[in-house]
């Protein structure tokens, strides 16, 4: 069945749109239908007053976090525009999402095509449209944010996706929002962005996730384990395997982003967001096995210093303890993660990998170096 189509290619125009994937990761079925703009009136008992509905811009929004966030915002009655380069479909039907829900969402989402590094275009297009709130999901450098602030002097709130990777290593985990940060971290651009927002006097909120997982995850977090479990292979884990880390489900993160919207308690604040419990590397392997219905995995421990993997990454996590306290978000915002780890991994498996969709093909080259075997074809 034909579905609503893609946006106009005119960079300065907005249009309601939708495009779909007949099966995520499969053949794309797209149509190009230009629609007349119309005011959306919520159906049924759900109602949002004009004063509470916001005109929201999401920088990014077509890959992972923004896919779930945009749906929540649209359901709340906000007018949501995605700013992307237009290289990926602006909308995609989520696994388990009904045709009606997808069509309803797609008919309300708006799109602005452009490159956020084209600062002149960002300033002109955003100032012409005006937005109440900006969600910056894919911002990495402070100089990418300044043109947005210049274009929107009356902005009500700037909500930023930072990272718990900004913290300085500590002998006293977990990380708290008041802990020292590392100006040399690979996420230093996010630190500089937070500093810029504060210096500009903007009403800003920054969320710092630890490791994010869930359906559509483009980072090889749970997928790395699922590939090995499906192939019936041992799982190589560096050193003892009792290194402690932390994962947060993407849907819980999306809800946290919504909770801070228009929330005075979130003004000029940083919040760690992740799951409620910590987990060891070995425990994560076993949790992934439970989630996918696989047998207890065979775990092989190794010392990474004994191997030369070249530019290949042999394990998807940093080989250290890495976890953060989420008590501030719980006490200040009243936010609570809904997904336990095995439950969340099950959600990810059943809606994604278990359906035969994944972001990267299985690559066992480093495993075979560790196991002392030749490459195995699976």
ABEGO torsion letter per residue (X at the ends): XBBBBBBBABAABBBBBBBBBABBGBBBBBBBBBBBBBBBBBBEABBBBAAABBBBBBBEGAABAAAAAAAAAAAAGBBBBBBBAGABBABBBBBGBBAAAAAAAAAABBBBBEBAABAAAAAAAAAAAEBABBBBAABABAAAAAAAAAABAABABBBBBBBAAABBBBABOBBBAABBBBAABAAAAAAAAAAAAAAAGBBBBBBBBBBBBEBGBABBBAAAAAAAAAAGBBBBBBEAGABBBBBBBAAAAAAAAAAABGBAAABGBBBBBBBABBBBAAAAAAAAAAAAGBBBBBBBBBBAAABBAEABBABABBBBBBBBBAAAAAAAAGBBBABBAAAAAAAAAAABAAAGBBABBBBAAAAAAAAGBBBBBX
